[in-house]
Amino acid sequence: MAIDRNTIESMYKSLPQKAQARLKRATKLIVKAKEKGDKVVAVVGSGPNLHEGVTTLIAELIHKGIIDGVSTSSAVINHEIAGTLEKVKRFDGVSFGFDPEKLPSDGFFEASILSKEGLEEIQRELPIDMALYEKMRRAKGNIVIKVAGNMAYPTGLRTERLARDILALAKRCGVPFEQMAGYGADRLTMIGAGAEHNVPVLVTVPQLVGGGEVGLAIGDSLSISERCYRIAKLLGSADVIIESALALSQEVHDGPFERFTGHGVWADWEEGWTYSLADKKIVRIDLDPNLEKAWMQERKSKMVSEAVHKGLPKTKFMRIPFRMEMSGFARIPGSLPIVGDIGEIWPLLATMVADALDVRLDFMSYKQSLPAGEKVREWIVKNVKPAQRDRVFAAAREPTPTQTRGFSIES
């Protein structure tokens, strides 16, 4: 999909001047890093990054050599295995005849809107109650686009079953679940792009248990200690870290091996490997204006540091609603907040960076509420396919150096 320059320009002009200035500054940080041969890593949450097409855009940035690693949530891996976004029929599950106690709180259930070929492919893997499925398709309800492979029949069930096979193969090959799944995933998913280019895509520990069986399988594929170590090595290798729609980021980027915020002090004391965020540039895209307030107060009067020194609750000391991750972020010298919608900021940032590096992007996302954003969502539904089971098994039968070695995350 060619870049819609008019939409990009319109989104940029709609931003407040402060956000425009921060975008330009973030662009310079990323371009400088890439021109020096340094690495840029993305740390993203789930829901909004999928709905806005950001995960698909990040996959494109991996293909173009702009993003060198990703940490994300198990829910994102779940949805990428199922194809990122899909169309589903949402209907009243109680009226349909399901036990209300076994339904979500709203009482609704979903059926995947599959092509004949897509349905046949799933049928080759698991038995489908076709009478039930057709009844679901005929049920009164709305057809919507949402994250794929969640609670829709049969794609959600197929993803649950496939996760068990991928876990067994991941353990056999000695690689993370995310990497093994990537060998069968669409190349416009982050896991697919990561596997193709030997770029790490790893789930963080705080985001480990979403996505049903996929989350459990990801957790079982590596020990907690090894997962924390791999994430730390990934972040330690980066010059620039881009955070997007992310909760619990402090537990992600300081963790048990990071010295600057203090949590890795004992690992270092015991002469283990550690790294520091002191010289990292961390760009955080967030809708919460309190992140900006905390960041500014630290820059002006060291209020966050003062609260830490005095052992005081930061919310009362600073008189703003305070999320824990604001503490570490605000105190990192190279941090830079961009307060805005990731559906706007990511495509603008990607376009500005690609233009500066003279890189041609073949995919671009847009804010989903815009006509261009709606077209992108439809395009993802049609073109980003679910992971292919036979490709995962083929990768396990014919191990390559990347499979036996695992992703390279050394700086």
C-alpha positions in Angstrom: 0.0 0.0 0.0 1.5 3.3 -1.1 1.8 6.1 1.5 -1.1 8.5 1.4 0.9 11.7 1.7 -2.3 13.9 2.0 -3.5 11.9 5.0 0.0 11.9 6.6 0.2 15.7 6.2 -3.3 16.2 7.6 -2.5 14.1 10.6 0.7 16.0 11.3 -1.0 19.4 11.0 -3.7 18.3 13.4 -1.2 17.7 16.2 -0.4 20.3 18.9 2.9 22.1 18.2 4.5 20.4 21.2 3.8 17.0 19.8 5.1 18.1 16.4 8.3 19.3 18.0 8.7 16.0 19.9 8.1 14.0 16.7 10.9 15.9 15.0 13.2 15.3 18.0 12.4 11.6 18.1 13.0 11.4 14.4 16.5 12.9 14.8 17.3 10.4 17.6 16.3 7.4 15.5 17.9 8.6 12.3 21.2 9.4 14.1 21.2 5.9 15.6 20.6 4.2 12.3 23.2 6.2 10.5 25.7 5.2 13.2 24.7 1.5 12.8 23.1 1.4 16.2 19.9 -0.4 17.1 16.3 0.7 17.6 13.9 -1.5 19.6 10.2 -1.2 20.0 8.4 -2.1 23.2 4.6 -2.3 22.6 1.5 -3.3 24.4 -1.5 -5.1 22.8 -5.0 -3.9 21.8 -4.5 -0.5 20.3 -1.2 -1.4 18.6 -3.1 -4.1 16.7 -6.3 -2.2 15.9 -4.4 0.9 14.6 -2.2 -1.3 12.4 0.9 -0.4 14.4 2.1 -4.0 14.7 1.8 -4.4 11.0 3.7 -1.2 10.5 6.4 -2.4 12.9 6.7 -5.6 10.8 7.3 -3.4 7.7 10.0 -1.4 9.7 11.7 -4.7 10.6 11.8 -5.6 6.9 13.3 -2.2 6.0 16.0 -2.5 8.7 14.7 0.4 10.9 13.4 -1.7 13.9 16.0 -4.2 15.2 13.9 -5.9 17.9 10.6 -6.0 19.6 9.2 -6.8 23.0 5.5 -7.1 23.3 2.6 -9.0 25.0 1.4 -12.6 24.6 -1.9 -11.3 23.4 -0.2 -9.7 20.4 1.5 -13.0 19.6 -1.9 -14.8 19.9 -3.5 -12.4 17.5 -0.6 -12.4 15.0 -0.7 -16.2 14.9 -4.4 -15.8 13.9 -3.7 -13.1 11.3 -3.8 -9.9 13.3 -7.3 -8.7 12.5 -10.4 -10.6 11.3 -14.1 -10.0 10.6 -16.5 -11.7 13.1 -20.2 -12.0 13.6 -21.1 -10.9 17.1 -24.4 -12.3 18.4 -26.3 -12.8 21.6 -25.0 -16.1 23.0 -27.8 -16.5 25.6 -30.5 -16.2 22.9 -28.4 -18.6 20.8 -28.6 -21.2 23.5 -25.3 -21.1 25.3 -25.0 -21.4 29.0 -24.9 -17.8 30.3 -22.4 -18.8 33.0 -19.9 -19.8 30.3 -20.2 -16.7 28.3 -18.3 -13.4 28.8 -20.0 -10.7 30.9 -21.8 -9.1 28.0 -23.3 -12.5 27.0 -22.1 -12.2 23.4 -20.3 -14.9 21.3 -18.5 -14.6 18.0 -18.1 -16.5 14.7 -15.3 -15.9 12.3 -16.2 -14.7 8.8 -14.0 -17.1 6.8 -13.5 -17.6 3.1 -14.1 -21.1 1.7 -10.3 -21.6 1.5 -9.7 -20.4 5.0 -12.4 -22.7 6.4 -11.0 -25.7 4.5 -7.5 -24.9 5.8 -8.7 -25.0 9.4 -10.7 -28.2 8.8 -7.5 -29.9 7.8 -6.2 -29.3 11.3 -9.2 -29.8 13.6 -12.8 -31.0 13.3 -15.3 -28.2 13.0 -19.0 -28.5 13.9 -20.2 -27.2 10.5 -23.9 -27.2 11.6 -23.1 -25.1 14.6 -20.8 -22.8 12.6 -23.4 -22.2 9.9 -26.0 -21.5 12.6 -23.7 -18.9 14.1 -23.1 -17.3 10.7 -26.9 -17.0 10.3 -27.5 -15.6 13.8 -28.7 -12.1 14.2 -25.8 -9.8 15.0 -23.2 -7.3 13.8 -20.2 -8.0 11.7 -17.1 -6.1 13.0 -13.4 -6.1 12.5 -11.5 -7.0 15.7 -8.3 -8.7 16.8 -8.0 -12.1 15.3 -8.2 -15.5 17.0 -9.7 -14.2 20.3 -13.1 -15.8 21.2 -14.3 -16.3 17.6 -15.2 -19.8 16.5 -13.3 -21.5 15.0 -10.2 -19.3 14.7 -9.8 -18.8 18.4 -10.1 -22.6 19.0 -7.6 -23.2 16.2 -5.1 -20.9 17.7 -5.4 -22.5 21.1 -4.7 -26.0 19.6 -1.9 -24.7 17.4 -0.2 -23.2 20.4 0.4 -26.6 22.0 2.1 -27.9 18.8 4.3 -24.8 18.5 5.3 -25.1 22.2 6.4 -28.7 21.7 8.5 -27.7 18.6 10.0 -24.7 20.3 11.2 -26.9 23.2 12.6 -29.4 20.7 14.5 -26.8 18.8 15.6 -24.8 21.9 14.0 -21.5 20.8 11.4 -19.2 22.3 7.8 -19.9 21.4 7.6 -16.5 19.6 10.4 -17.4 17.3 9.0 -20.9 16.5 5.6 -19.4 15.7 7.2 -16.8 13.5 8.5 -19.4 11.1 4.9 -20.1 10.1 3.5 -16.6 10.5 2.7 -14.0 7.9 5.6 -11.8 7.0 3.6 -8.7 7.9 3.3 -9.8 11.5 6.1 -8.8 13.9 6.8 -12.5 14.7 6.9 -13.3 10.9 9.2 -10.4 10.1 11.4 -11.2 13.1 11.8 -14.8 12.1 12.6 -13.9 8.5 15.3 -11.4 9.5 16.6 -13.1 12.7 15.3 -10.2 14.7 14.2 -10.9 18.3 10.5 -10.6 19.1 10.0 -11.5 22.7 7.1 -11.3 25.2 7.9 -9.4 28.4 7.2 -11.0 31.8 4.6 -8.5 32.9 2.7 -9.1 29.7 3.0 -12.9 29.7 -0.3 -14.4 30.5 -2.7 -12.9 28.0 -3.9 -14.7 25.0 -5.2 -18.0 26.6 -3.2 -21.1 25.7 -0.7 -19.0 23.7 0.3 -17.0 26.8 0.7 -20.2 28.8 2.8 -21.8 26.0 5.0 -18.7 25.7 5.5 -18.8 29.5 6.4 -22.5 29.3 8.8 -22.2 26.4 11.5 -20.3 28.5 12.2 -20.0 32.1 11.4 -16.6 33.7 15.1 -16.1 34.4 16.1 -16.7 30.7 13.2 -14.6 29.5 14.2 -11.6 31.7 17.8 -12.1 30.6 16.9 -12.1 26.9 14.7 -9.0 27.2 17.5 -7.2 29.1 20.1 -8.2 26.4 17.7 -6.9 23.8 17.2 -3.5 25.5 20.8 -3.3 26.4 21.7 -3.6 22.7 19.5 -0.7 21.7 20.5 3.0 21.4 16.8 4.1 21.0 13.8 2.4 22.6 10.3 3.3 21.4 7.5 2.5 23.9 3.9 2.4 22.7 0.5 1.8 24.4 2.4 0.0 27.2 1.5 -0.7 30.8 4.0 -1.7 33.5 6.9 -0.4 31.5 9.1 0.1 34.5 9.1 -3.6 35.2 9.9 -4.1 31.5 12.8 -1.8 31.0 14.5 -1.7 34.4 13.9 -5.3 35.5 16.5 -7.4 37.4 19.5 -6.6 35.2 19.3 -2.8 34.9 21.6 -0.6 37.0 20.5 3.0 36.5 17.2 2.7 38.2 18.7 0.5 40.9 17.0 -2.9 40.4 20.1 -4.6 38.9 22.4 -3.5 41.7 22.7 -6.9 43.3 23.2 -8.7 40.0 26.1 -6.4 39.3 27.3 -6.8 42.9 27.4 -10.6 42.3 29.4 -9.9 39.1 26.6 -10.9 36.8 25.8 -9.3 33.5 23.9 -6.0 33.7 23.2 -2.9 31.6 22.2 0.7 32.1 19.5 3.0 30.8 21.6 6.0 31.6 22.6 6.6 27.9 19.5 5.2 26.2 17.0 7.3 24.3 13.5 6.2 25.3 10.7 7.6 23.2 7.3 6.9 24.9 4.1 7.4 22.9 1.2 7.7 25.5 -2.2 9.4 25.7 -1.8 10.2 29.4 -0.9 13.9 29.9 0.3 13.1 33.4 3.3 11.4 31.9 4.3 14.7 30.4 3.7 16.5 33.7 5.8 14.0 35.7 8.6 14.3 33.0 8.5 18.1 33.1 8.5 18.3 36.9 11.6 16.1 37.0 13.3 18.2 34.4 12.5 21.5 36.2 12.9 20.6 39.8 13.9 16.9 40.2 10.5 16.2 41.9 10.4 12.5 41.1 14.0 12.0 42.3 13.2 14.1 45.4 10.2 11.8 46.2 12.4 8.8 45.8 15.1 10.2 48.1 12.6 11.1 50.8 10.7 7.8 50.5 7.5 9.7 49.8 4.4 8.5 47.8 4.9 10.3 44.4 1.2 10.9 43.9 0.9 13.0 47.1 4.3 14.6 46.7 3.7 15.7 43.0 -0.1 16.1 43.2 -0.8 14.2 40.0 -2.2 10.7 39.4 1.0 8.7 39.2 1.6 5.5 37.4 4.6 3.6 38.6 6.3 3.5 35.2 6.4 7.3 35.2 9.1 7.2 37.9 11.8 5.4 36.0 10.9 7.0 32.7 11.0 10.6 34.0 14.4 10.0 35.7 16.1 8.6 32.6 18.1 11.5 31.0 17.4 10.4 27.5 13.6 9.9 27.9 11.2 11.8 25.6 7.4 11.7 25.9 5.1 12.2 23.0 1.5 12.7 24.2 -0.8 11.5 21.5 -2.7 8.8 19.8 -0.4 5.9 18.6 -2.6 5.7 15.5 -1.3 9.1 14.5 2.2 9.2 16.0 3.5 5.9 14.7 2.7 6.5 11.0 4.1 10.0 11.2 7.2 8.9 13.0 7.7 6.0 10.5 7.3 8.3 7.5 9.6 11.0 8.8 12.3 8.4 9.7 12.0 6.6 6.4 12.1 9.8 4.4 15.2 11.0 6.3 16.9 7.6 5.7 15.7 7.5 2.0 13.9 4.2 2.7 10.7 3.3 0.7 8.0 1.9 2.9 5.6 -0.5 1.2 3.0 -0.5 4.0 1.7 2.4 6.1 -1.0 2.5 8.8 -3.2 5.5 9.7 -5.5 6.5 12.5 -8.3 4.0 12.4 -11.1 6.6 12.6 -9.9 8.1 9.3 -11.0 6.8 5.9 -7.4 5.7 5.2 -7.3 3.9 8.5 -10.5 2.0 7.8 -9.0 0.9 4.4 -5.9 -0.3 6.2 -8.0 -2.4 8.6 -9.8 -4.0 5.7 -6.5 -4.6 3.9 -5.0 -6.3 7.0 -8.1 -8.6 7.3 -7.8 -9.6 3.6 -4.0 -9.8 3.2 -2.4 -10.7 6.6 -3.0 -14.4 6.9 -2.9 -16.7 9.9 0.2 -18.7 10.7 0.6 -21.9 8.7 1.0 -25.0 10.7 2.9 -26.9 8.1 5.5 -24.2 7.8 6.2 -24.3 11.5 6.6 -28.1 11.3 8.8 -27.7 8.2 11.1 -25.3 10.1 11.4 -27.8 12.9 12.3 -30.6 10.6 15.0 -28.6 8.8 16.7 -26.5 11.5 18.7 -23.5 10.3 21.5 -21.9 12.2 19.1 -19.2 13.5 16.9 -22.0 15.0 19.7 -23.8 16.8 21.4 -20.6 17.9 18.3 -18.5 18.7 18.0 -14.8 17.9 21.2 -12.8 18.0 20.7 -10.1 20.6 24.3 -9.2 21.3 25.2 -5.5 20.8 
